[in-house]
Amino acid sequence: SPPTAPAAIAATKPATEPATEPTTEPAPEPAGFWSRPPSAPIGGAWRVAIVGSGPAGFYTADALLKGSKDVRVDIFDRLPAPFGLVRYGVAPDHPEVKNVTERFTGIAASPRVRFAGNVRVGDGTASTVTVEELRGHYDALVLACGAEGDRRLNLPGEELRGVSSAREFVAWYNGHPDFARERWDLSRGETAVIVGQGNVALDVARVLAKRASDIAPTDITCAAVAALEASQIRRVFVVGRRGPLQVISL
């Protein structure tokens, strides 16, 4: 299971500290992520915190690095691994889309960029750090995190067993830590209905319709491959408000 401790959040204090004479000067802040930058980069650098390590976060970091050599960027994410939607949202049989992680890896390799995973930013008791704390230690704060919940359609029967969101299904077959223990039984029926005609809807339809042997060579999870091997689904209906010609014209 992924580690639960935040990665490299603050410098570790020594076990014992030598005695010092009393002073009225403020104590220096610890090195590491909590170092407070000057109000202007006089002999220093602007410090920017980015919350979220998906495409929005990395493209923001890239723009900042290209905009000034006096910028240092720290990227935080509540998950242990970076790349967000690219890692957990793109269909596993679309490696040409996931290849953008190579560019993100190059950005992260810059000596002016640091990544800290397992860091939950928020105001609740489960948070690792609050927004106000980050604002107190950086010159700028960028919130580049996406929605973590589903938009309910308020349809009759939406809460019934066997009805789930595409977000949950996609996160499951892509190995998102929040859904790693979920179990999807595709052997209980022959028909699947997908409400929506967007790119995610078509990803789900394609995964359900593919043979397990065809998709197994991708980076889909082993649990998803096993579920597809046992799948009895023979018909997939994609339901939407518009017709195919209207969708294509958009």
C-alpha positions as CSV (number, residue, x, y, z in Angstrom):
1,S,0.0,0.0,0.0
2,P,1.2,3.5,-0.7
3,P,3.0,5.4,2.2
4,T,0.9,7.7,4.3
5,A,3.6,10.1,5.5
6,P,4.1,13.3,3.5
7,A,7.3,13.2,1.4
8,A,9.9,15.7,2.3
9,I,7.7,18.4,3.8
10,A,10.0,20.0,6.4
11,A,13.6,19.7,7.4
12,T,14.2,17.4,10.4
13,K,15.4,19.0,13.6
14,P,18.5,17.5,15.3
15,A,18.0,15.3,18.3
16,T,19.6,17.9,20.6
17,E,20.3,21.5,20.2
18,P,23.2,23.4,21.7
19,A,22.4,26.1,24.3
20,T,22.4,29.6,22.9
21,E,22.4,33.1,24.5
22,P,19.0,34.8,24.8
23,T,18.3,37.1,21.8
24,T,15.5,39.3,20.7
25,E,16.1,38.5,17.0
26,P,13.5,36.2,15.5
27,A,14.5,32.6,15.1
28,P,15.4,31.6,11.5
29,E,12.8,29.4,9.8
30,P,13.9,25.8,9.0
31,A,15.3,25.0,5.6
32,G,13.3,23.0,3.0
33,F,9.8,23.6,1.9
34,W,9.0,26.1,4.7
35,S,11.8,28.6,3.9
36,R,10.2,32.0,3.5
37,P,11.4,33.8,0.4
38,P,12.1,37.5,0.4
39,S,9.3,39.8,-0.7
40,A,11.3,40.5,-3.8
41,P,13.9,38.3,-5.4
42,I,16.9,40.4,-4.4
43,G,19.7,37.8,-4.6
44,G,17.1,35.1,-4.2
45,A,14.1,33.7,-6.1
46,W,10.4,33.9,-6.2
47,R,8.8,30.9,-4.6
48,V,5.6,29.4,-6.0
49,A,3.6,26.6,-4.6
50,I,1.4,24.6,-7.0
51,V,-1.3,22.3,-5.5
52,G,-2.0,19.5,-8.0
53,S,0.4,17.6,-10.2
54,G,-1.8,16.9,-13.2
55,P,-1.5,18.6,-16.6
56,A,-2.6,22.0,-15.3
57,G,0.0,21.9,-12.5
58,F,2.9,20.9,-14.7
59,Y,2.0,23.3,-17.6
60,T,1.8,26.1,-15.0
61,A,5.2,25.1,-13.7
62,D,6.6,25.0,-17.2
63,A,5.3,28.5,-18.0
64,L,6.8,29.8,-14.7
65,L,10.2,28.3,-15.4
66,K,10.3,29.7,-18.9
67,G,9.1,33.1,-17.8
68,S,11.9,33.8,-15.3
69,K,15.1,32.2,-14.1
70,D,14.4,33.6,-10.7
71,V,11.4,31.3,-10.0
72,R,11.4,28.2,-7.8
73,V,8.4,25.8,-7.9
74,D,7.2,23.3,-5.3
75,I,4.4,21.0,-6.5
76,F,2.2,19.3,-3.9
77,D,-0.3,16.4,-4.4
78,R,-2.3,14.3,-2.1
79,L,-1.4,11.1,-4.0
80,P,2.1,9.6,-3.8
81,A,2.7,9.7,-7.6
82,P,2.4,12.7,-9.9
83,F,0.6,13.3,-13.3
84,G,-3.0,13.3,-12.0
85,L,-5.5,13.0,-14.9
86,V,-2.9,11.7,-17.3
87,R,-2.1,8.8,-15.0
88,Y,-5.5,8.0,-13.7
89,G,-7.9,9.4,-16.3
90,V,-6.6,8.6,-19.8
91,A,-7.7,5.2,-21.2
92,P,-4.9,2.6,-20.9
93,D,-5.1,1.8,-24.7
94,H,-4.2,5.4,-25.5
95,P,-0.4,5.4,-24.8
96,E,0.1,8.2,-27.3
97,V,-1.8,10.6,-25.0
98,K,0.0,9.3,-21.9
99,N,3.3,10.0,-23.5
100,V,3.0,13.6,-22.3
101,T,4.3,12.4,-18.9
102,E,7.7,12.3,-20.5
103,R,7.6,16.1,-20.9
104,F,6.3,16.4,-17.3
105,T,9.1,14.2,-16.1
106,G,11.6,16.6,-17.7
107,I,9.9,19.6,-16.0
108,A,10.1,17.8,-12.6
109,A,13.8,17.0,-13.2
110,S,14.6,20.7,-13.2
111,P,16.7,21.8,-10.2
112,R,14.2,24.6,-9.7
113,V,11.3,22.2,-9.2
114,R,10.4,19.9,-6.3
115,F,7.6,17.5,-5.9
116,A,6.0,16.4,-2.6
117,G,3.4,13.6,-2.6
118,N,1.1,12.4,0.1
119,V,0.3,16.0,1.0
120,R,-3.3,16.8,1.6
121,V,-4.0,20.5,1.3
122,G,-7.2,21.7,2.9
123,D,-8.9,23.0,6.0
124,G,-10.1,19.8,7.6
125,T,-8.6,17.8,10.4
126,A,-7.3,15.2,7.9
127,S,-5.2,17.9,6.0
128,T,-1.4,17.9,6.0
129,V,-1.2,21.6,5.5
130,T,-3.7,24.4,5.0
131,V,-4.0,26.9,2.2
132,E,-3.2,29.7,4.7
133,E,0.0,28.0,5.8
134,L,1.1,27.7,2.2
135,R,0.3,31.3,1.5
136,G,2.5,32.3,4.4
137,H,5.6,30.5,3.0
138,Y,5.3,31.3,-0.7
139,D,5.1,34.4,-2.9
140,A,2.3,32.8,-5.0
141,L,0.0,29.9,-4.6
142,V,-1.7,28.1,-7.6
143,L,-4.6,25.7,-7.0
144,A,-4.4,23.3,-10.0
145,C,-6.4,20.4,-8.5
146,G,-9.5,19.0,-10.2
147,A,-12.8,17.9,-8.8
148,E,-12.8,14.8,-6.6
149,G,-16.5,14.2,-6.6
150,D,-19.2,13.3,-9.0
151,R,-22.0,15.5,-10.4
152,R,-25.2,13.8,-9.6
153,L,-27.8,13.6,-12.4
154,N,-30.7,13.3,-10.0
155,L,-32.3,10.5,-12.1
156,P,-34.7,8.0,-10.6
157,G,-32.7,4.9,-9.6
158,E,-29.4,6.6,-9.6
159,E,-28.5,5.1,-6.2
160,L,-29.4,1.5,-7.2
161,R,-26.8,-1.2,-7.2
162,G,-25.0,-1.5,-10.5
163,V,-25.2,2.3,-11.2
164,S,-21.8,4.0,-10.9
165,S,-20.1,7.1,-12.3
166,A,-17.6,6.9,-15.1
167,R,-15.1,8.6,-12.9
168,E,-15.2,5.7,-10.5
169,F,-14.9,3.1,-13.2
170,V,-12.1,4.9,-15.0
171,A,-10.1,5.4,-11.8
172,W,-10.6,1.7,-11.0
173,Y,-9.2,0.3,-14.2
174,N,-6.4,2.9,-14.2
175,G,-5.2,1.9,-10.6
176,H,-6.1,5.1,-8.7
177,P,-5.2,4.4,-5.0
178,D,-8.7,5.5,-3.9
179,F,-10.3,2.7,-5.9
180,A,-7.6,0.0,-5.7
181,R,-9.8,-2.2,-3.5
182,E,-13.0,-1.8,-5.5
183,R,-14.5,-4.8,-7.1
184,W,-16.4,-4.6,-10.4
185,D,-18.4,-7.6,-11.3
186,L,-19.0,-7.6,-15.1
187,S,-20.4,-11.2,-15.1
188,R,-23.9,-10.4,-13.8
189,G,-25.5,-9.2,-17.0
190,E,-25.1,-8.9,-20.8
191,T,-26.0,-5.2,-21.2
192,A,-24.2,-2.0,-20.1
193,V,-25.7,1.4,-20.6
194,I,-23.5,4.6,-20.6
195,V,-25.2,7.9,-20.2
196,G,-23.2,10.6,-22.0
197,Q,-21.4,10.8,-25.4
198,G,-18.1,12.5,-24.5
199,N,-14.6,11.2,-24.7
200,V,-14.8,9.5,-21.3
201,A,-18.1,7.7,-22.2
202,L,-16.5,6.4,-25.4
203,D,-13.4,5.3,-23.4
204,V,-15.6,3.3,-21.1
205,A,-17.6,1.8,-23.9
206,R,-14.4,0.7,-25.7
207,V,-12.9,-0.9,-22.6
208,L,-16.1,-2.8,-21.9
209,A,-16.3,-4.0,-25.5
210,K,-12.7,-5.1,-25.9
211,R,-11.4,-8.6,-25.4
212,A,-9.3,-8.8,-22.2
213,S,-6.4,-10.2,-24.3
214,D,-6.4,-7.1,-26.5
215,I,-6.1,-4.7,-23.6
216,A,-4.0,-6.7,-21.2
217,P,-0.7,-5.5,-22.8
218,T,-1.5,-1.9,-21.8
219,D,-1.0,-0.5,-18.3
220,I,-4.5,-1.4,-17.3
221,T,-4.6,-3.0,-13.8
222,C,-4.6,-6.8,-13.3
223,A,-7.9,-6.6,-11.4
224,A,-9.5,-4.9,-14.4
225,V,-8.1,-7.5,-16.8
226,A,-9.5,-10.3,-14.6
227,A,-12.9,-8.6,-14.5
228,L,-12.9,-8.3,-18.3
229,E,-12.0,-11.9,-18.7
230,A,-15.0,-12.9,-16.6
231,S,-17.3,-10.3,-18.3
232,Q,-20.6,-11.4,-19.8
233,I,-21.3,-8.0,-21.4
234,R,-22.3,-8.4,-25.0
235,R,-24.1,-5.1,-25.7
236,V,-23.1,-1.6,-24.8
237,F,-25.6,1.3,-25.3
238,V,-24.3,4.9,-25.3
239,V,-27.2,7.2,-24.5
240,G,-27.2,11.0,-25.0
241,R,-29.3,14.0,-25.8
242,R,-27.7,14.6,-29.2
243,G,-27.4,12.3,-32.2
244,P,-24.1,11.2,-33.7
245,L,-24.1,13.9,-36.4
246,Q,-24.7,16.6,-33.9
247,V,-21.8,15.3,-31.8
248,I,-19.5,15.2,-34.8
249,S,-20.4,18.8,-35.8
250,L,-19.4,20.1,-32.3
